[in-house]
Amino acid sequence: MVLKATISAFVITLLGLLAMLLTQDADMNLAYAAFCVSPYFLLITLIYFHFNKLRKKLNVFDKPSIVFEGIYSFLFYFIFSTLLPVLLFFGTLGDEHEHKIYADLGGVISEMFPLILILSIFLSLFSSVTFVWGLRSWKALILTFLAYIFFSVIVSIFSTVGREIKEAEQERRDQADNLKEGRFEWAGAMSNPAGYPVQLYKGTFIFPKDEKYEFTFSEGNTVNYHAKWGAAGAETYKRMMSLPRAIDITWYSFSENAFYQYHDTIDYNKLLTLFKQSYIERRANSDVEEHYDKIIFGFAPEGRLVIWAAGTGYRQIEIGQYRAKKVSIDQKISDNKEMVHGDLFNQEWRNKVLTDTMIVPLAIQLAKKDQPVSDDYWDKIGAAYTWCPKFVIAPEIKKYDASFLYFNAERFAFDERTQNITFEKRGIPQHIYIKWYDENQNRCAVDFEFDEADIFKKFNAFFDRDKNIAAEMEITVDTQNGKGTAKLKNGEHQLLLMQTKIIAYGEKF
């Protein structure tokens, strides 16, 4: 009897603590705490099984009652569990550092109360059933322990499901609250043209309620390597926060040896509209719900600042074009001849940036410095006209995807389900790619890669007749003659932009 009671105390202590942990979203700290207090609970469980004077006096020892045991054991474990933080309070009086943890005894008990209650319930349940029935024989004891293990698995399953339901509901409430308050999970990113390296000096997001958040492009390189206009380079940390209604941002242009600052509002309402609405894009096997999660800041010569909202899918929409002012930063250039990475005021770092071919391509370095990109170029690629695509696709093509990349770095995707595409201000297309699969599931495509000088000349010629006209860009895919055609149309007036052959990628591409 003594051996069975001792073994029971060990097993019940272990299973009681384990069952308590299974009801929690336990981390390593809680598991470690349970391990540390396990000797204490083993001691009180041994006391429960080996000291039975009260039960003898009440004549419930020889014929134990499950009702009495249930009440008795719960009170026993609850009192001793509540006593633990009290013992810790007095036991740490000589250690100032440790005692700080338990100095607020009432607060500690209040914080531990849910765990005390759950542990007391499990210990009392396991102990009372074992004492009433399990100690009768080794066979009964083993069956009881197996039942406890099965019960612990059930507790784990229900606890996990319950936590998942609770977390999903909390996430739903948080999403609703974030949407109501205009908070989204997003990151900022820097962009610059190839050959025009820049570096952030200081940046601050200013939110709708005038809260401010200082940021750095700290998750990437200090400057962008292999930079491409409109492409996200170095980024800020991604976090849940409001969208900025204004920014205070200062950057250094290596090519111009100048600092620029923009401290003003940006188009917050356009940002908010885009970030609030998710969108569907087609992937290889299914449709995917995408959303905007990035704000890209594009830095171009003469203090030009272009801002885009970028999505998790293919979309990227221009928010606005802004102009910063040239400023002087009152800090002397370092005379240190050793290169200090990222130090804007170290001349060797400035030289390093301008001569690194991964930052400034060799072809640009070799170009004549007295022939920089003209000031008008940035106005040209940022130009937008009122037009919309219209797809005339061969009837045997039931499904297709069309991706558009514009010279102003915007991106968009359409497919056969897109209806009623509206006329709106759009940039001049740089690349249009339409793909589909034929009846044998072989991939086919038309690839319109527009020559920059030619497409700008044609757009200007077409829209110069009337700056306010709207036009369709009719894109035809004709499988009979094996060609794709893109043309601008407005009433009777039309202009061929490009004609190209259909690409057949081959069997099972």
N, C-alpha and C positions, 0 to 999 in steps of 0.2 A: 504493500500500500504506500509506504514511504517513497519507494523508488518511482512508482507510477506518478505520485503527486509531484515529485521533484522534476521528472521529465516533462510533465504537463506544464509546470511553471515556466520552464525554458521555452517550450514550443509555443505556448500561449503568448508569452512576451514577444517573441519573434513575429508571430502571425498578427498580433494586435498592432504592433508598430508598423508592420508592412501594410496591413489593411488601412490604417490611418493615412499612410503615405499615398496609397492608391486612390484615396478620395480627393487628394490635393493635386494641383498642378506642380508637383514637387520638383525642385531644382537640387543641385548638389549641396547647397547650404542647408536645406531642410533635411535631406538625407543624412548629412553629417551630424546635424543636431540630434536626429533620432538615434544615431549610433552612439553619441556621447551620453545620452540620458538612458540608454538601454540598461546599464547596470542598476540604476535606481528602480526602474520598473520591474526588473527581474527580482530585486529584493522584495518589493511589496507583493509581487505575485507569489513568491515563496512563502511570505508571511500569510497570505490568503489561504494557501493550501495546507500549511503546517500548524497554524494556531487556530484552534476551533473551540475555545472555551465558551464563547457566546452561543454557538450553535448547540453545544452540549447542554448548557443551562436551559435552552429553549426546547430541548428534546427534538432537534431537527437534524442531528448528526447521523443517527442510524438510518433514519428514513427521511432523507432530505427532500424538501419541497422546492420545486422549480420557481414558484412565485416568491417564496422567501429568499432563495438564492439570488434570484434576479435583482430584487430590491436591495438586499444586503450587499451583494458584490458591486452594484453600481455606486451605492453610497461610499463603500470602501475605496474603490478606485478613484472616484471623483474627489473625495477629501484628500487622499494622498497625492493625486495629480495636481490639485490646486496648491498643495503644500510645497511643491517643487520650486516655483519661483520665489516663495518666501524663504526657503532654505538657501537659494542662490543669492538672495538679497543680503542675508546675514553672513553667508559664507564668503562674500567678496568685500566685506567692510574694510579689510586691511589693504586692499588693492584698489587704489584710486581709479586707475584706468578701467579695470573690469567692473568696478562698482557703478560706474556711470551708466552701464547698460541696464542695470536693474534698479537704479536710484528711484525712478518713478514706479514704485511697486504696483500701484493701482493700474497704471497704464500698461505695464507688462502683463499683468493677469488678464486685463481686458483684451489685449492683443492675442494672448495665447488661449483665451477661453474657447473659441471654436475647436481648436486642436485638442484641448483638455476634454471637452465634451465628447468629441468623436472617439478619442482613444479610450475614454472611460466606458463608452457604450460597447466597443469591440471587446475590451478586456473582460467586462462583466458578462457579456454574452458567451464568449468562449469559456470563461471560468465556470459560470453557473451550470452550463450544459455538461461540461466535463465532470464537475463535482457531483452532479445529480445522476449522470448516466455513464460517462466515459470511464470512471475509475472502477467500475464493476469488474472488468477483466481486461487483459491485454488486447483481446480481439475488439472489444467495445471501444477501447482507447484509440486503437489504430483507425477504426472506422470513423471515430469522431474527428481525428486529425485530418483524415482524407476529406471529410465533409467540410472542415474549415478551409482547406486549400481550395476546394471547389467554390465555396462561398466567397473566398477572396477574389477568385477569377471573375465571378458574377459582379462583385462590387466594383472591380476594375473596369469591366465593360460598361456598366451603368454610369459610373463616374466619368469615364471618357466621353461617352455619348452626351451626358449632361453638360460637361464642360464645353464640348463642341457646339452644342445648341446655344449655351449661354454666350460663348465667344462670338458665334455667328450673329446672335441678336445684338450683342454689344457692338460688333462691327457695323451692323446695319444702322444702329442708332448713331454711331460715330460718323458714318458716311453721310447720313441725313443732316447731322449737325454741321459737319465740315462743308457740305454743299450749301447749306443755309448761310453759313458764315463766310463762304467764299474761300475755303481752305482746300488745297490740293497737294498731293505729293509730287514735287517737281524739283528740277535742278536747273541751274543756269549754265550756259556754255559759251565759250568765246570762239569767234571765227574771224578769219582775215584772208585776203587774197594771197595766192602764192607770190612770194617775193616781197611781201609787205608785212614783216613781222611786227607784232605789238606785244606789250606786256602790261598787265593791270598794275596800276600803282595803288589805287584805293577804290573800293566799291561799297555802296550802301543801297539796299532795297528800302523803299519807303512804302509802307502798306496803307490801306485805306483809312485806318484809324490812327495814322501818323506814327505807328510803331516803326522802328528802324532795325535793320539787320545787316551788319557788316559782313561782307563775303569776300572770299578769295577763290580763284579757280585752282583749288588745291588738290583735286583728285587726278589731275593730269599734269602735263609738263608746264613749266613756267611760260614757255612760248610754244606755239603750235608747230609741230614737225609735219612735213608733207601737207601743208595747209591748202585748203580748197574753199573758195568763197561759198558761204552758206552751210558748210559742213561743221558739225559740232566738234570742237577740239577739247582743250582742257575744261574741266567742269567744276562747279561748286558741289558741295555735299547735297545729296538728294534728301529732302525732308518734307514733312507736312507743314505747310504754311500758306499764308494768304498770297495772292498775286500782287505784284507791285503796281501801285498807281503812279509812282515816280521813281526815278533813280538818281543817285549822285555818284557818278563814275568818272574816274580819271585814269587815263592810260598813256603809255609812252610809245611813240612811233619811232622805231630804230632808223628806218629809211629817211625820215624827215628830221630826226634828232629834235623832236618836239613832243611836249605834253599837251593833251587835250582833255577838257572836262565838259561833261554834260550833266547839268543839275536841273531837271525839269520833269514834267509829267510825260507819261507815255499813254498809249491807247488802252487803258485798263478795261473798258467795256468790251472791246473786241477780244482781248485775252479771256475775260470771264465767260463770254459767249462760247468761245471755242473749248475751253477747259470743262465747261459744264456738260457738253454734249459728247457722248461716245459715238463711235462710228464703226461700221462693219467693213472689213476687208477680206477678200478671198485669199486663202492659202491653198496649199497643194491638195489637201484632203477635206478641208472644212472651212467654214467662215469663222473669223475671229473678231471679237469685239475689241477695238482699239480705243485709245484715248490720248489726249495731249499731256505730255509730262516733262516738257523741256522748253525753256526760253533761251534762244540763241542770240547773242549780241555780236553783230558783225561790224568790225572796225575797218574802215577804208580811208584812203588818203584825204587830207584836208579836213579832218575831223568829222567825216561822215560816219554815221551810226545807223545801221539797219537792224531791226529786231524782228525775229521770226518766232512763231510758236511751232514746235515740232511734235509729232505724234509718235506713239510706239509702233505704228505701222509705217506707211509710205508718205503720209501727209506732212507738209510743211507750208505754213501760211505766213505771209508777211504781215506784221503788225503795224509797222510804220517806218518812215525814214526821217532821221533827225540830224541836226548839225551841232557839233560841239564847238566850243571856243578854245583857242590856243591859250595856254596858261604857262606861267613860269613857276617852277618849283625851286624854292630857295635852298638848294643843297649843292655843295661843291662836288664836282666829279673827283673821285678818289684817284690819288697818284699811285696807288698800289699797282705794281706791274704784274702781280699774280692774278690770274682770273678767279673771280669769286662768283660761282654759279648763282644766277638769279638776282645779283645786286645791280640794280639799274644805274647806280652811280659809280660803277666800276668800269673803266674804259675798256679793259680787256674783255669783260663780258659783252659789252656792246660790239666790239670787234668780232668776237666769237660768233655772235648771232648773225651778223651780216655776212660772214664768210663760210658758215656751215651750210654745205650743199643740201642737207636734209631740211633746213629751214628756208634758205633762199636758193632755189634751183640754180645750178651752174649756168644754164642758158640765160637766166635773168642777170646773174652777176656779170656775165660777159657782155651783156647789152650795154650800149652807150648810156652813161648816166645823164647825159644832156638830152635824152629822149625818153623821159618818163611817160607813164600812161597819162593821157590827156585828162584834164579835169572833166571834160564833157563825157568821157567814157562811162563814168559811174552814173551819171544822169541817164545815159542811153540804156544801160542794162537794167536800170530801175524803172524804165518806162512801162506803162500798162495801157491796154486798149480794151474797149468793151467788145467782147466776143465770147462765143461758146462753141464747144466741139459738137459736131453732129456725125454720127457713125452710120455709114451705109455698108453693111457687112453682108457678104454672100449668105443666102438663106440656109445653106447646109452647115454653116457655123452656128451652132446653138449656144455655145458658151465661149466667151473671150474675156481677156483682161487688157486694159489699156492704161499704161502709166505715162504720165507727163512730167518732164523736168523742164523748168523755165530758166531763162538766163538770169532772172532775179533771185534764183535759188529756191523758189517755191516748188513744191511737188504735189501731185494729186493722182488719184487712181480712179478709173471708171470700169464698169463691166456691163454686160448686156442687160442687167436689171436696173441700171440707172435710168430713171425716167425724168423727163421735163428738166433738162439741164438749162439753167437760167443764164441770161446774158449778164455778165458782170465784168468788172475790171480784172484783167488777167495780164500777166507778163507775156513776153514773146517766147514761144517754145524753143528749147534747145534740143530736146530729144523726146520723141514719142515712140513707144514700143508697144505693139499689140501682139499678143500671143494667143494661140488656141491649139486644140488637138483635133486631128482629123478622125475619120471613121475608124482608122486602125490604131488610134491612140498615139500617133506620132506627132511630135511637137512641130508647129509651124508659127511663123511670125512675119510681121512687116516692121522694119526698123528705120524710122525717119531720124537721121542724124543731120541736123540742119547746119549748113555753113553759116557762121556768124555774120559775116559781111553781107551775104546774099539774103538771109532771112530778114535782117533789119532793113535792108534796102526795100524789100518787097512789102513789108508791113508799113513802112513809112509812105511808100508810094500809094498803097491802097487806102490808108486812113487819112492821108494828107488832103484828099478831096473834101473831107468833112470830119473834123476832129470829134464830132459828137455821134457819128454813125455807129451802129452795132452790126457785127458781121458773124456769120457762121463759119467755122472751120470745118468743112466737109471732108471727112476721112473715109475713103472708099477702100474696101478690100474685095477684090474681084478674083476669085479662084479660077475663073475660066481663062483669063488672059495672064494669070500669075503675077498680078501687079497690085501695089497699094498706091493710092493717090491722096495728096493733101492739097486743098485749095481753099482760099477765102472767097466767100460769097455774100453779096448784099444786093438783093433784087436781081436785076439782070447783070450786074457787074460782078465779075469773078476773076480771080488771079491764081494761077497754078503756083504752088509753093514748092512741091517736090513730088516726084514719082520714083518708086523703088520696087524692086522685085520681091516677091514672097520668098521667104527663106524656108526651105524644107530641111529640117535638122537631121533627118534620117530615121531609120527604123528604131523604135523604142528608145528614143533619145531621153 
